[in-house]
């Protein structure tokens, strides 16, 4: 099921500098297309992910609708006296996997996810099974796999082009850099095979111990969040059997 999106407009002379000091990606990459990024806590934990694109001298922010209020509140908290205005828009996100239209932007996370465009009217012609595409390419989604007690490197943000390790400081940067260079991830997103079905959010058990959580499922595969040191043969989520994808 595709979650709804909300579009905001950021305007003002300090917009780029303001965002550069907060988000995980580099605003210098925001030239012709979409930039995928996240906002983190000072402890490096995920708050929200979003897309940014230019619209004249302004920047459009494409966010999950349920996350949007908290995201805008957090951005506004940092705004202080900066010349930045954040306003909601009436735009609608459109997407598809065929040839990109003239106003479309390639999804920066994965080429298989097609294009996104921002238009005045709601989309009515999309029949794509986005959950199947996300599972096939191991793409986490806000409000589903992406949880606010996780770290973005556990959610493959480097593979998804959502973090830049060469830019300057941003909120949560120190923890993210330390995880990249000094630690081995002990838990994170994984593509698994599933025999049977279990609701999204079902705990994955092995030898009577919880080893993770099962999320979106499609065509016998699923996205899961796993403790790698505990996961292995004999995993179950309710009555479904779970194993690492081959």
Helices and strands as residue ranges (DSSP letters): E 5-11, H 15-20, G 27-29, E 35-40, E 46-55, E 58-64, H 65-79, E 85-88, E 92-96, E 105-106, G 111-113, E 115-119, H 130-136, G 152-155, H 173-182, E 187-195, E 202-206, E 209-218, E 221-227, E 235-237, E 240-244
